[in-house]
Amino acid sequence: MILPALTRRAALATALAALVARETRAATGTEPFEQLLTKFVADNGIPGAAVAVTRGGKLALAAGVGLADRAAKAPVKPDALFRIASISKPITAVGVMRLAERGKLKLDDPVRKYLSLKPALADGAQFDERWDKITIRQCLQHTGGWDRGAKGSFDPIAWPWRVKRALALNGPPNADDVVRYILGRPLDFAPGERFAYSNVGYLVLGRVIETVAQQSYEAFTKKDVLAPVGVTRAVLARGAPEARPAAEVRYYDSQPRTGPCLYPPRADQLVPLPDGAENVEAFEAHGGWVASAVDLVRFACAFDYGTKSPLLSAASISDMWAAPPNAGKEVWYACGWSVRPAGAAGRANVWHTGLIPGTSALLVRRHDGLNWAVLFNTDATASGRSAAGAIDGPMHAAADAVTAWPDENQFARFR
């Protein structure tokens, strides 16, 4: 999650707006976005990217830049599929909110009410009774009690071999296994005490969804969250390249790292981290979705101001973006989204980023009716900065440089 300082972002946006305006004086339509992304990919050593932009619920731009596969010299198509990493969290959050609207759960219910998994306790370890106080809302807002940066703690999603050994598994740990493992460990702080970004909390929410919906997390999310907004091609990530959809890009770790493959038929063979050495198939509710930039702006349009959402009531949307207790006044993490108040009548800029080896992703809902998604098939620029973080300010500048928006709605081109 990226929460840049307000002053730094404003200064960057101002400078980039001047640059974009200078380079696109005669530009109309969406050329500032296309010129920005083309230059950004070339200047930063990025293999490929896709961008989609909406205005007033209409798809104004969908474009691919660079290569989806370097070896095959295959270009990125406008609707190419990418891992979206933690942009999966808003998708999961909306699923939880839909179940709450139906009265199937309450956000302040304890998550243990919906967990049938037994803690995987090490010999002599005691169950941390504070688990019984963690609520669904706290998992949504990253205040459940896990802090991967705390001394002596870690993020189990990044250590599949440790989880595999602890649970004596024959194959890679799945989402249930990771939750069982973390159930057996003490929390890092008391639930609700403070904010600490946590993938674990969203894996727990995936288990809550499965219990309440009585179906798999993936099946429920496809049917109840994605299908109502016209997203039909999104899938959960697969580790091995040969197991992925044909429309999915290849991934290029910026470092690049390797490790033993977790998945057959190349189990234990040395492979690039994005190609099976990272347990992406267990990322699921916290970071496992694969989708296109067009898919993501379809999803974002479901919450455009002044329109009736096909997913949530106005009251649920307001609750989803409300500031948690003790949140800052300028920016906060709500239920699955980062929020910054902007404009009049209580409107806000709402966004999420995603970052895993080989992937960087950005989804922005702006208070003025603009939405955009930018997806990269690498995680960092040549200078080492996350690609999503580096493109964030320039995208706002490009949006401000558009002098005439197209009337055509391009959504019909993409199914």
C-alpha positions as a LaTeX table, in Angstrom:
\begin{tabular}{lrrr}
\hline
Residue & $x$ (\AA) & $y$ (\AA) & $z$ (\AA) \\
\hline
Met1 & 0.00 & 0.00 & 0.00 \\
Ile2 & 1.35 & 3.42 & $-0.96$ \\
Leu3 & 0.32 & 6.48 & 1.01 \\
Pro4 & 2.53 & 9.30 & $-0.35$ \\
Ala5 & 2.82 & 12.52 & 1.60 \\
Leu6 & 0.25 & 15.10 & 0.54 \\
Thr7 & 2.77 & 17.85 & $-0.08$ \\
Arg8 & 5.11 & 15.61 & $-2.06$ \\
Arg9 & 2.28 & 14.31 & $-4.22$ \\
Ala10 & 0.93 & 17.81 & $-4.85$ \\
Ala11 & 4.35 & 19.10 & $-5.85$ \\
Leu12 & 4.97 & 16.12 & $-8.13$ \\
Ala13 & 1.57 & 16.43 & $-9.74$ \\
Thr14 & 2.09 & 20.15 & $-10.39$ \\
Ala15 & 5.48 & 19.59 & $-11.98$ \\
Leu16 & 4.27 & 16.70 & $-14.10$ \\
Ala17 & 1.15 & 18.55 & $-15.17$ \\
Ala18 & 3.37 & 21.29 & $-16.53$ \\
Leu19 & 5.51 & 18.71 & $-18.34$ \\
Val20 & 2.54 & 16.87 & $-19.83$ \\
Ala21 & 0.90 & 20.12 & $-20.87$ \\
Arg22 & 4.11 & 21.31 & $-22.53$ \\
Glu23 & 4.58 & 18.04 & $-24.44$ \\
Thr24 & 0.92 & 17.72 & $-25.51$ \\
Arg25 & $-0.16$ & 21.31 & $-26.25$ \\
Ala26 & $-2.22$ & 20.22 & $-29.24$ \\
Ala27 & $-3.45$ & 17.03 & $-27.63$ \\
Thr28 & $-7.11$ & 16.18 & $-27.41$ \\
Gly29 & $-8.80$ & 13.04 & $-26.20$ \\
Thr30 & $-6.70$ & 10.65 & $-24.17$ \\
Glu31 & $-3.32$ & 11.30 & $-25.80$ \\
Pro32 & $-1.72$ & 12.57 & $-22.56$ \\
Phe33 & $-2.26$ & 9.14 & $-20.97$ \\
Glu34 & $-0.95$ & 7.24 & $-24.00$ \\
Gln35 & 2.10 & 9.48 & $-24.34$ \\
Leu36 & 2.81 & 9.24 & $-20.64$ \\
Leu37 & 2.66 & 5.44 & $-20.51$ \\
Thr38 & 4.74 & 4.98 & $-23.68$ \\
Lys39 & 7.47 & 7.26 & $-22.33$ \\
Phe40 & 7.25 & 5.79 & $-18.82$ \\
Val41 & 7.74 & 2.22 & $-20.05$ \\
Ala42 & 10.66 & 3.20 & $-22.28$ \\
Asp43 & 12.40 & 5.39 & $-19.71$ \\
Asn44 & 12.10 & 2.94 & $-16.83$ \\
Gly45 & 13.09 & $-0.35$ & $-18.42$ \\
Ile46 & 9.63 & $-1.85$ & $-17.99$ \\
Pro47 & 8.68 & $-4.77$ & $-20.29$ \\
Gly48 & 4.99 & $-3.93$ & $-20.69$ \\
Ala49 & 1.94 & $-2.21$ & $-19.27$ \\
Ala50 & $-1.78$ & $-1.73$ & $-19.81$ \\
Val51 & $-3.94$ & 1.26 & $-18.95$ \\
Ala52 & $-7.70$ & 1.86 & $-18.88$ \\
Val53 & $-9.47$ & 5.14 & $-18.06$ \\
Thr54 & $-13.16$ & 5.91 & $-17.55$ \\
Arg55 & $-15.04$ & 9.16 & $-17.27$ \\
Gly56 & $-18.67$ & 9.30 & $-16.18$ \\
Gly57 & $-18.98$ & 5.52 & $-16.43$ \\
Lys58 & $-17.71$ & 5.40 & $-20.03$ \\
Leu59 & $-14.48$ & 3.70 & $-21.07$ \\
Ala60 & $-12.45$ & 6.50 & $-22.65$ \\
Leu61 & $-9.19$ & 4.61 & $-23.13$ \\
Ala62 & $-7.86$ & 1.05 & $-23.10$ \\
Ala63 & $-4.31$ & 0.58 & $-24.34$ \\
Gly64 & $-1.37$ & $-1.76$ & $-24.09$ \\
Val65 & 2.26 & $-0.65$ & $-24.29$ \\
Gly66 & 5.43 & $-2.73$ & $-24.61$ \\
Leu67 & 5.76 & $-6.49$ & $-24.46$ \\
Ala68 & 3.61 & $-9.11$ & $-22.77$ \\
Asp69 & 6.30 & $-11.70$ & $-23.46$ \\
Arg70 & 9.87 & $-10.64$ & $-24.24$ \\
Ala71 & 10.98 & $-13.98$ & $-25.65$ \\
Ala72 & 8.02 & $-14.18$ & $-28.04$ \\
Lys73 & 8.11 & $-10.40$ & $-28.70$ \\
Ala74 & 4.34 & $-10.43$ & $-28.11$ \\
Pro75 & 2.84 & $-6.97$ & $-27.53$ \\
Val76 & 0.60 & $-6.15$ & $-24.57$ \\
Lys77 & $-3.03$ & $-6.12$ & $-25.71$ \\
Pro78 & $-5.39$ & $-3.53$ & $-24.18$ \\
Asp79 & $-7.32$ & $-6.25$ & $-22.32$ \\
Ala80 & $-4.33$ & $-8.44$ & $-21.40$ \\
Leu81 & $-4.60$ & $-10.21$ & $-18.07$ \\
Phe82 & $-2.17$ & $-9.31$ & $-15.25$ \\
Arg83 & $-1.75$ & $-10.31$ & $-11.65$ \\
Ile84 & $-3.24$ & $-7.43$ & $-9.68$ \\
Ala85 & $-1.76$ & $-8.39$ & $-6.28$ \\
Ser86 & $-3.29$ & $-6.37$ & $-3.42$ \\
Ile87 & $-5.93$ & $-4.74$ & $-5.60$ \\
Ser88 & $-7.59$ & $-8.05$ & $-4.74$ \\
Lys89 & $-8.32$ & $-6.56$ & $-1.31$ \\
Pro90 & $-11.01$ & $-4.09$ & $-2.48$ \\
Ile91 & $-12.64$ & $-6.97$ & $-4.37$ \\
Thr92 & $-12.70$ & $-9.10$ & $-1.22$ \\
Ala93 & $-13.95$ & $-6.15$ & 0.83 \\
Val94 & $-16.89$ & $-5.62$ & $-1.51$ \\
Gly95 & $-17.76$ & $-9.31$ & $-1.19$ \\
Val96 & $-17.85$ & $-8.96$ & 2.60 \\
Met97 & $-19.96$ & $-5.81$ & 2.37 \\
Arg98 & $-22.47$ & $-7.56$ & 0.08 \\
Leu99 & $-22.87$ & $-10.37$ & 2.59 \\
Ala100 & $-23.36$ & $-7.81$ & 5.34 \\
Glu101 & $-26.09$ & $-6.07$ & 3.31 \\
Arg102 & $-27.92$ & $-9.38$ & 3.03 \\
Gly103 & $-27.80$ & $-9.86$ & 6.78 \\
Lys104 & $-25.51$ & $-12.90$ & 6.47 \\
Leu105 & $-22.92$ & $-11.35$ & 8.76 \\
Lys106 & $-22.18$ & $-8.17$ & 10.70 \\
Leu107 & $-18.95$ & $-6.24$ & 10.33 \\
Asp108 & $-18.46$ & $-6.18$ & 14.08 \\
Asp109 & $-18.95$ & $-9.93$ & 14.45 \\
Pro110 & $-15.88$ & $-11.84$ & 15.71 \\
Val111 & $-14.20$ & $-13.63$ & 12.82 \\
Arg112 & $-13.86$ & $-16.79$ & 14.92 \\
Lys113 & $-17.65$ & $-17.12$ & 14.72 \\
Tyr114 & $-17.13$ & $-18.12$ & 11.07 \\
Leu115 & $-13.85$ & $-20.07$ & 11.30 \\
Ser116 & $-14.04$ & $-23.84$ & 11.58 \\
Leu117 & $-10.30$ & $-24.32$ & 11.05 \\
Lys118 & $-8.31$ & $-25.67$ & 13.97 \\
Pro119 & $-5.15$ & $-23.81$ & 15.03 \\
Ala120 & $-1.91$ & $-25.53$ & 14.04 \\
Leu121 & $-0.16$ & $-25.17$ & 17.40 \\
Ala122 & 3.50 & $-26.04$ & 17.78 \\
Asp123 & 4.39 & $-28.42$ & 20.60 \\
Gly124 & 3.78 & $-26.68$ & 23.90 \\
Ala125 & 2.27 & $-23.56$ & 22.32 \\
Gln126 & $-0.89$ & $-22.00$ & 23.72 \\
Phe127 & $-3.72$ & $-20.53$ & 21.65 \\
Asp128 & $-3.78$ & $-16.72$ & 21.84 \\
Glu129 & $-7.24$ & $-15.97$ & 23.28 \\
Arg130 & $-7.11$ & $-12.46$ & 21.77 \\
Trp131 & $-8.08$ & $-14.12$ & 18.50 \\
Asp132 & $-11.63$ & $-14.30$ & 19.87 \\
Lys133 & $-11.80$ & $-10.49$ & 19.90 \\
Ile134 & $-10.80$ & $-9.91$ & 16.25 \\
Thr135 & $-13.75$ & $-8.59$ & 14.22 \\
Ile136 & $-14.50$ & $-8.70$ & 10.52 \\
Arg137 & $-14.20$ & $-4.90$ & 10.38 \\
Gln138 & $-10.74$ & $-5.04$ & 11.98 \\
Cys139 & $-9.58$ & $-7.51$ & 9.34 \\
Leu140 & $-10.91$ & $-5.18$ & 6.64 \\
Gln141 & $-9.12$ & $-2.19$ & 8.17 \\
His142 & $-5.80$ & $-3.92$ & 9.03 \\
Thr143 & $-6.23$ & $-3.54$ & 12.77 \\
Gly144 & $-6.71$ & $-7.22$ & 13.60 \\
Gly145 & $-3.44$ & $-7.73$ & 15.46 \\
Trp146 & $-0.88$ & $-8.87$ & 12.87 \\
Asp147 & 2.24 & $-6.81$ & 12.09 \\
Arg148 & 4.63 & $-8.44$ & 9.62 \\
Gly149 & 7.25 & $-5.77$ & 10.42 \\
Ala150 & 7.26 & $-6.30$ & 14.17 \\
Lys151 & 10.32 & $-7.80$ & 15.82 \\
Gly152 & 10.06 & $-11.57$ & 15.76 \\
Ser153 & 7.12 & $-11.54$ & 13.36 \\
Phe154 & 6.83 & $-12.14$ & 9.61 \\
Asp155 & 4.28 & $-12.47$ & 6.82 \\
Pro156 & 3.53 & $-16.21$ & 6.41 \\
Ile157 & 2.37 & $-15.73$ & 2.82 \\
Ala158 & 6.03 & $-15.03$ & 1.95 \\
Trp159 & 7.32 & $-18.14$ & 3.74 \\
Pro160 & 5.46 & $-21.11$ & 2.23 \\
Trp161 & 8.25 & $-23.59$ & 2.98 \\
Arg162 & 8.11 & $-22.71$ & 6.67 \\
Val163 & 4.35 & $-23.24$ & 6.71 \\
Lys164 & 4.71 & $-26.46$ & 4.72 \\
Arg165 & 7.21 & $-27.89$ & 7.22 \\
Ala166 & 5.23 & $-26.79$ & 10.27 \\
Leu167 & 2.05 & $-28.47$ & 8.99 \\
Ala168 & 3.87 & $-31.49$ & 7.48 \\
Leu169 & 2.22 & $-30.90$ & 4.11 \\
Asn170 & 3.00 & $-32.88$ & 0.95 \\
Gly171 & 2.35 & $-29.92$ & $-1.34$ \\
Pro172 & 2.39 & $-26.13$ & $-1.13$ \\
Pro173 & 0.18 & $-24.60$ & 1.58 \\
Asn174 & $-3.20$ & $-23.32$ & 0.43 \\
Ala175 & $-5.09$ & $-20.39$ & 1.95 \\
Asp176 & $-6.69$ & $-22.63$ & 4.61 \\
Asp177 & $-3.27$ & $-23.96$ & 5.60 \\
Val178 & $-1.84$ & $-20.46$ & 6.03 \\
Val179 & $-4.77$ & $-19.46$ & 8.24 \\
Arg180 & $-4.41$ & $-22.62$ & 10.33 \\
Tyr181 & $-0.73$ & $-21.82$ & 10.76 \\
Ile182 & $-1.33$ & $-18.22$ & 11.79 \\
Leu183 & $-4.12$ & $-19.32$ & 14.17 \\
Gly184 & $-1.43$ & $-21.20$ & 16.04 \\
Arg185 & 0.79 & $-18.13$ & 16.52 \\
Pro186 & 0.35 & $-15.24$ & 18.97 \\
Leu187 & $-0.89$ & $-11.89$ & 17.68 \\
Asp188 & 1.56 & $-9.01$ & 17.44 \\
Phe189 & $-0.78$ & $-6.56$ & 19.18 \\
Ala190 & $-4.24$ & $-6.42$ & 20.70 \\
Pro191 & $-7.06$ & $-6.29$ & 18.12 \\
Gly192 & $-8.09$ & $-2.72$ & 17.34 \\
Glu193 & $-5.04$ & $-1.23$ & 19.04 \\
Arg194 & $-3.43$ & 0.14 & 15.88 \\
Phe195 & $-3.08$ & $-0.15$ & 12.10 \\
Ala196 & $-0.58$ & $-2.53$ & 10.49 \\
Tyr197 & $-1.03$ & $-3.60$ & 6.87 \\
Ser198 & $-1.79$ & $-7.32$ & 6.88 \\
Asn199 & $-2.27$ & $-9.93$ & 4.18 \\
Val200 & $-3.28$ & $-12.46$ & 6.84 \\
Gly201 & $-6.45$ & $-10.55$ & 7.73 \\
Tyr202 & $-7.72$ & $-10.82$ & 4.18 \\
Leu203 & $-6.99$ & $-14.55$ & 4.01 \\
Val204 & $-9.11$ & $-14.83$ & 7.15 \\
Leu205 & $-11.87$ & $-12.87$ & 5.38 \\
Gly206 & $-11.71$ & $-15.35$ & 2.51 \\
Arg207 & $-12.51$ & $-18.13$ & 5.00 \\
Val208 & $-15.37$ & $-16.07$ & 6.44 \\
Ile209 & $-16.82$ & $-15.61$ & 2.94 \\
Glu210 & $-16.63$ & $-19.34$ & 2.25 \\
Thr211 & $-18.41$ & $-20.20$ & 5.51 \\
Val212 & $-21.19$ & $-17.65$ & 5.04 \\
Ala213 & $-21.69$ & $-18.10$ & 1.28 \\
Gln214 & $-21.27$ & $-21.90$ & 1.48 \\
Gln215 & $-19.15$ & $-21.99$ & $-1.64$ \\
Ser216 & $-15.54$ & $-21.36$ & $-2.55$ \\
Tyr217 & $-14.16$ & $-17.84$ & $-2.26$ \\
Glu218 & $-13.40$ & $-17.79$ & $-5.99$ \\
Ala219 & $-16.88$ & $-18.98$ & $-7.04$ \\
Phe220 & $-18.65$ & $-16.50$ & $-4.77$ \\
Thr221 & $-16.49$ & $-13.57$ & $-5.88$ \\
Lys222 & $-16.92$ & $-14.31$ & $-9.57$ \\
Lys223 & $-20.70$ & $-14.61$ & $-9.25$ \\
Asp224 & $-21.53$ & $-11.97$ & $-6.65$ \\
Val225 & $-18.85$ & $-9.28$ & $-7.07$ \\
Leu226 & $-17.40$ & $-9.46$ & $-10.58$ \\
Ala227 & $-20.20$ & $-10.73$ & $-12.81$ \\
Pro228 & $-22.66$ & $-7.97$ & $-11.78$ \\
Val229 & $-20.24$ & $-5.36$ & $-13.19$ \\
Gly230 & $-19.46$ & $-7.29$ & $-16.38$ \\
Val231 & $-16.12$ & $-8.82$ & $-15.35$ \\
Thr232 & $-16.08$ & $-12.38$ & $-16.70$ \\
Arg233 & $-12.41$ & $-13.18$ & $-17.43$ \\
Ala234 & $-10.86$ & $-12.65$ & $-13.99$ \\
Val235 & $-9.36$ & $-15.77$ & $-12.35$ \\
Leu236 & $-7.20$ & $-16.62$ & $-9.38$ \\
Ala237 & $-3.49$ & $-16.77$ & $-10.17$ \\
Arg238 & $-1.63$ & $-19.93$ & $-11.13$ \\
Gly239 & 2.06 & $-20.33$ & $-10.40$ \\
Ala240 & 3.28 & $-22.27$ & $-13.43$ \\
Pro241 & 3.22 & $-20.37$ & $-16.76$ \\
Glu242 & 1.66 & $-23.31$ & $-18.62$ \\
Ala243 & $-1.32$ & $-23.28$ & $-16.23$ \\
Arg244 & $-2.28$ & $-19.66$ & $-16.94$ \\
Pro245 & $-4.83$ & $-18.27$ & $-19.40$ \\
Ala246 & $-3.47$ & $-17.57$ & $-22.89$ \\
Ala247 & $-4.28$ & $-13.87$ & $-22.47$ \\
Glu248 & $-2.10$ & $-13.51$ & $-19.35$ \\
Val249 & 1.25 & $-11.74$ & $-19.63$ \\
Arg250 & 4.63 & $-13.12$ & $-18.54$ \\
Tyr251 & 6.17 & $-11.64$ & $-15.39$ \\
Tyr252 & 9.66 & $-10.21$ & $-14.89$ \\
Asp253 & 11.04 & $-9.85$ & $-11.38$ \\
Ser254 & 13.09 & $-6.64$ & $-11.21$ \\
Gln255 & 15.86 & $-8.21$ & $-9.10$ \\
Pro256 & 15.58 & $-11.05$ & $-10.52$ \\
Arg257 & 15.17 & $-13.81$ & $-7.92$ \\
Thr258 & 14.83 & $-17.58$ & $-8.20$ \\
Gly259 & 13.80 & $-20.40$ & $-5.89$ \\
Pro260 & 12.58 & $-23.99$ & $-5.82$ \\
Cys261 & 9.29 & $-24.45$ & $-7.63$ \\
Leu262 & 6.30 & $-25.24$ & $-5.41$ \\
Tyr263 & 4.14 & $-26.75$ & $-8.14$ \\
Pro264 & 4.27 & $-29.84$ & $-10.37$ \\
Pro265 & 5.45 & $-30.73$ & $-12.93$ \\
Arg266 & 8.53 & $-28.66$ & $-11.96$ \\
Ala267 & 8.34 & $-29.10$ & $-8.18$ \\
Asp268 & 11.69 & $-28.39$ & $-6.49$ \\
Gln269 & 13.31 & $-27.21$ & $-9.74$ \\
Leu270 & 14.94 & $-23.77$ & $-9.68$ \\
Val271 & 12.59 & $-21.26$ & $-11.36$ \\
Pro272 & 12.05 & $-17.48$ & $-11.41$ \\
Leu273 & 10.16 & $-16.30$ & $-8.33$ \\
Pro274 & 7.00 & $-15.30$ & $-10.30$ \\
Asp275 & 6.93 & $-18.66$ & $-12.10$ \\
Gly276 & 6.26 & $-21.00$ & $-9.21$ \\
Ala277 & 8.82 & $-20.18$ & $-6.50$ \\
Glu278 & 6.32 & $-17.86$ & $-4.83$ \\
Asn279 & 3.11 & $-19.38$ & $-3.47$ \\
Val280 & 0.83 & $-17.14$ & $-5.54$ \\
Glu281 & $-1.92$ & $-19.75$ & $-5.66$ \\
Ala282 & $-2.47$ & $-19.24$ & $-1.92$ \\
Phe283 & $-2.62$ & $-15.45$ & $-2.17$ \\
Glu284 & $-6.32$ & $-15.67$ & $-3.01$ \\
Ala285 & $-8.37$ & $-13.11$ & $-1.04$ \\
His286 & $-5.44$ & $-10.84$ & $-0.20$ \\
Gly287 & $-3.61$ & $-10.76$ & $-3.52$ \\
Gly288 & $-4.51$ & $-13.60$ & $-5.86$ \\
Trp289 & $-6.67$ & $-12.15$ & $-8.63$ \\
Val290 & $-5.67$ & $-11.91$ & $-12.28$ \\
Ala291 & $-7.61$ & $-9.36$ & $-14.33$ \\
Ser292 & $-7.28$ & $-6.73$ & $-17.04$ \\
Ala293 & $-7.09$ & $-2.97$ & $-16.64$ \\
Val294 & $-10.50$ & $-2.83$ & $-18.34$ \\
Asp295 & $-11.88$ & $-5.25$ & $-15.74$ \\
Leu296 & $-10.63$ & $-3.05$ & $-12.92$ \\
Val297 & $-12.21$ & 0.15 & $-14.18$ \\
Arg298 & $-15.50$ & $-1.73$ & $-14.72$ \\
Phe299 & $-15.29$ & $-2.57$ & $-11.03$ \\
Ala300 & $-14.36$ & 1.01 & $-10.08$ \\
Cys301 & $-17.30$ & 2.43 & $-12.05$ \\
Ala302 & $-19.66$ & 0.53 & $-9.75$ \\
Phe303 & $-18.98$ & 3.24 & $-7.15$ \\
Asp304 & $-19.15$ & 6.37 & $-9.30$ \\
Tyr305 & $-20.78$ & 9.26 & $-7.52$ \\
Gly306 & $-24.28$ & 10.13 & $-8.70$ \\
Thr307 & $-25.09$ & 6.65 & $-10.02$ \\
Lys308 & $-26.80$ & 3.65 & $-8.45$ \\
Ser309 & $-24.23$ & 0.96 & $-7.71$ \\
Pro310 & $-24.95$ & $-2.55$ & $-8.98$ \\
Leu311 & $-23.03$ & $-3.88$ & $-5.99$ \\
Leu312 & $-23.72$ & $-1.88$ & $-2.83$ \\
Ser313 & $-26.17$ & 0.62 & $-1.38$ \\
Ala314 & $-25.07$ & 4.18 & $-0.80$ \\
Ala315 & $-25.03$ & 3.49 & 2.94 \\
Ser316 & $-22.75$ & 0.46 & 2.51 \\
Ile317 & $-20.39$ & 2.39 & 0.25 \\
Ser318 & $-20.20$ & 5.17 & 2.83 \\
Asp319 & $-19.48$ & 2.60 & 5.55 \\
Met320 & $-16.84$ & 0.91 & 3.39 \\
Trp321 & $-14.91$ & 4.18 & 2.98 \\
Ala322 & $-15.50$ & 5.60 & 6.47 \\
Ala323 & $-12.48$ & 6.52 & 8.58 \\
Pro324 & $-11.60$ & 3.95 & 11.28 \\
Pro325 & $-11.21$ & 5.09 & 14.89 \\
Asn326 & $-8.09$ & 7.23 & 15.39 \\
Ala327 & $-7.58$ & 7.58 & 11.61 \\
Gly328 & $-5.76$ & 10.59 & 10.23 \\
Lys329 & $-7.77$ & 13.46 & 8.79 \\
Glu330 & $-5.93$ & 13.68 & 5.45 \\
Val331 & $-5.74$ & 10.01 & 4.45 \\
Trp332 & $-6.70$ & 6.63 & 5.91 \\
Tyr333 & $-7.15$ & 2.95 & 5.12 \\
Ala334 & $-10.84$ & 2.06 & 5.27 \\
Cys335 & $-12.46$ & $-1.29$ & 4.47 \\
Gly336 & $-10.27$ & $-2.44$ & 1.59 \\
Trp337 & $-9.42$ & 0.98 & 0.17 \\
Ser338 & $-7.10$ & 3.92 & 0.83 \\
Val339 & $-9.14$ & 7.12 & 1.13 \\
Arg340 & $-8.28$ & 10.81 & 0.82 \\
Pro341 & $-11.11$ & 13.38 & 1.18 \\
Ala342 & $-11.30$ & 15.65 & $-1.86$ \\
Gly343 & $-13.72$ & 18.00 & $-3.56$ \\
Ala344 & $-17.12$ & 19.03 & $-2.28$ \\
Ala345 & $-20.04$ & 17.18 & $-0.66$ \\
Gly346 & $-17.91$ & 14.64 & 1.17 \\
Arg347 & $-16.33$ & 13.14 & $-1.93$ \\
Ala348 & $-12.95$ & 11.43 & $-1.87$ \\
Asn349 & $-10.16$ & 10.01 & $-3.95$ \\
Val350 & $-10.12$ & 6.25 & $-3.30$ \\
Trp351 & $-7.42$ & 3.84 & $-4.48$ \\
His352 & $-5.35$ & 0.72 & $-3.97$ \\
Thr353 & $-1.99$ & $-0.50$ & $-5.22$ \\
Gly354 & $-0.57$ & $-3.97$ & $-5.68$ \\
Leu355 & 3.03 & $-5.16$ & $-5.50$ \\
Ile356 & 4.55 & $-8.64$ & $-5.70$ \\
Pro357 & 7.64 & $-9.85$ & $-7.58$ \\
Gly358 & 6.95 & $-9.38$ & $-11.29$ \\
Thr359 & 3.83 & $-7.25$ & $-10.78$ \\
Ser360 & 2.94 & $-3.67$ & $-9.90$ \\
Ala361 & $-0.63$ & $-2.40$ & $-10.15$ \\
Leu362 & $-2.62$ & 0.77 & $-9.50$ \\
Leu363 & $-6.38$ & 1.39 & $-9.32$ \\
Val364 & $-7.67$ & 4.94 & $-8.70$ \\
Arg365 & $-11.21$ & 6.28 & $-8.27$ \\
Arg366 & $-11.09$ & 10.05 & $-8.42$ \\
His367 & $-13.70$ & 12.31 & $-6.84$ \\
Asp368 & $-14.45$ & 14.02 & $-10.18$ \\
Gly369 & $-15.80$ & 10.94 & $-11.98$ \\
Leu370 & $-12.50$ & 9.65 & $-13.42$ \\
Asn371 & $-11.24$ & 6.13 & $-12.78$ \\
Trp372 & $-8.08$ & 4.48 & $-14.04$ \\
Ala373 & $-6.08$ & 1.30 & $-13.75$ \\
Val374 & $-2.44$ & 0.80 & $-14.72$ \\
Leu375 & $-0.90$ & $-2.68$ & $-14.68$ \\
Phe376 & 2.76 & $-3.63$ & $-15.18$ \\
Asn377 & 4.41 & $-7.02$ & $-15.74$ \\
Thr378 & 7.33 & $-6.06$ & $-13.52$ \\
Asp379 & 7.42 & $-4.70$ & $-10.01$ \\
Ala380 & 9.89 & $-1.82$ & $-10.15$ \\
Thr381 & 11.40 & 0.86 & $-12.33$ \\
Ala382 & 15.07 & 0.84 & $-13.30$ \\
Ser383 & 15.76 & 3.04 & $-10.26$ \\
Gly384 & 14.12 & 0.53 & $-7.93$ \\
Arg385 & 10.90 & 2.39 & $-7.17$ \\
Ser386 & 7.60 & 0.54 & $-7.40$ \\
Ala387 & 6.14 & 1.13 & $-10.87$ \\
Ala388 & 2.68 & 1.91 & $-9.45$ \\
Gly389 & 4.10 & 4.46 & $-7.04$ \\
Ala390 & 6.11 & 6.13 & $-9.78$ \\
Ile391 & 3.16 & 6.40 & $-12.20$ \\
Asp392 & 0.64 & 7.63 & $-9.63$ \\
Gly393 & 1.37 & 11.38 & $-9.73$ \\
Pro394 & 1.92 & 11.44 & $-13.50$ \\
Met395 & $-1.47$ & 9.81 & $-14.10$ \\
His396 & $-3.20$ & 12.60 & $-12.18$ \\
Ala397 & $-1.20$ & 15.12 & $-14.21$ \\
Ala398 & $-2.17$ & 13.44 & $-17.48$ \\
Ala399 & $-5.84$ & 13.48 & $-16.47$ \\
Asp400 & $-5.63$ & 17.20 & $-15.74$ \\
Ala401 & $-3.99$ & 17.78 & $-19.15$ \\
Val402 & $-6.87$ & 16.30 & $-21.18$ \\
Thr403 & $-8.62$ & 19.17 & $-22.97$ \\
Ala404 & $-11.47$ & 17.25 & $-24.64$ \\
Trp405 & $-12.73$ & 13.85 & $-23.56$ \\
Pro406 & $-14.07$ & 11.44 & $-26.22$ \\
Asp407 & $-17.81$ & 10.72 & $-26.20$ \\
Glu408 & $-17.50$ & 7.11 & $-27.32$ \\
Asn409 & $-17.88$ & 4.37 & $-24.71$ \\
Gln410 & $-15.37$ & 1.63 & $-25.57$ \\
Phe411 & $-16.62$ & $-0.96$ & $-23.07$ \\
Ala412 & $-18.55$ & $-2.78$ & $-25.81$ \\
Arg413 & $-15.21$ & $-3.66$ & $-27.46$ \\
Phe414 & $-14.17$ & $-5.77$ & $-24.49$ \\
Arg415 & $-16.10$ & $-8.75$ & $-23.16$ \\
\hline
\end{tabular}
